[in-house]
């Protein structure tokens, strides 16, 4: 897929301070997330892509247009929803959105029609003749979204779109973003420090820290890749079980914890393991609790195994081995790296460099 | 109207030419100005004096009335007439500027709306031009347009010989008005951009003129100099106009007219600089 945004050693200096430094990546997803803690430079990056801040080093391209030379073309293709409260208080929502659409080049009549449509689309249809100054925070956010989409942009830039929204309003905003993403008519660049927002809407993530790019992840691919990751909590058995498991086309890592097993369950049977939506399987909850048979767990400690599963791994074989080696499986989780894991790993990087 | 279309879809219709988009800002700003009753009342008042002058010109050339009063003319229509006309209309233009100007940029700054303007294919220069155009058109309607109309009325009443002999006055009307309009408009916009409250911006505009005049006079009196007049903008404009209309005896200030031109140009340039500093999507805080 052709790159939507290409950062080519981009650097931005504001007020004598380096805010962004040497950003290099190519983003082509339909929904791109821009993550980072406060002050990481997310909004600065957006503002630079829109030409609000001067470029100090390198360059960036949006839809192939260089931000140093093709800003008019970029702005014509972009819709922007700023983070801060931006509106014109004395205007009705419909006049405001119409004005913004006209400034994007739509003729007056078409702008009016699109303003009505956009306001209905975001759910402000009934309130579109009210003055913006009388709107609640959630309504203002929606009005900002309406003005960003009224002219039909190819790239929608959303800077903290769920800021200040209550849970239902947030859900509504996320749903709208997903809907727009799925129409395949536009690309979305979503900047947020809320991992959930990004995780729920984006395919690609660029993580920034202190003005540096610390991680780039294709969430779709990471999700697929991390399906093959298993966490086990076992009681009993010895090293032979681990050796046997490794022969099942797996890599194993052991982390023993010497605490007594509180209760003993029978080895779970594979039929009881049902994948959940998040890819988490739990056997322990479905296994019946029975008294501990003598001699099965000599030290009574819980052993934790992390397994990276190979292509030919079958879960049934694991249970078979557990039975053969007298090992109880107390917990079994299919895990993938959540965005939170990815984010935290990226943040652990002290100097902010990948 | 397709309000039923509740899915996102691209716009595929025609676009307006980019050069014309500054007029959109002007249109919305004018609509807002015209929604004020005080403004409408004052705007109508601004035409009373030009209408009175037109009537006076007619009377001045009415043979029956002239015969009745046994005179060849009631008053002379010369450069002095137009100089006084422009001075009077200049006052009206100033009040009009004080009514409209402060509300042009400050609401956008107060509401942080500038990023929304500039994230589109719409530049800062177009924004300023759009806002400026509101004042330029309004002030033109009360200064040089009626002035030139009076000149044409006088020409039609007296004849082409008078018109050709006094054509320079038409130029003076236009240039004198243009100086007034430019200084008033730029000052109003700059103050509107720097003072977020509309009322405060209006008060500051009045202050620049009236306190400037008072302060200038005080400097002149205390320091026994004439340079204090350099900060008296009203006098500077009057000085330039008196030169344009060759009314040297009416010259209200003691500084050379060339200096007045220079100071007015410097004030305009400074206002543009202030606008350049303030009219931007986001301000960069240094330090």
Interface residues (C-beta under 8 A of the other chain):
Chain A: X14 X15 X16 X47 X50 X51 X52 X53 X72 X73 X75 X76 X78 X79 X80 X82 X84 X85 X86 X87 X88 X89 X90 X95 X99 X100 X102 X103 X104 X105 X106 X107 X110 X113 X114 X116 X117 X120 X121 X125 X147 X149 X151 X152 X154 X157 X179 X180 X183 X185 X186
Chain B: X1 X2 X3 X5 X6 X7 X8 X9 X10 X11 X12 X13 X14 X15 X16 X18 X21 X24 X25 X28 X32 X107 X108 X110 X111 X112 X113 X115 X116 X117 X118 X119 X120 X121 X122 X280 X281 X282 X284 X285 X286 X287
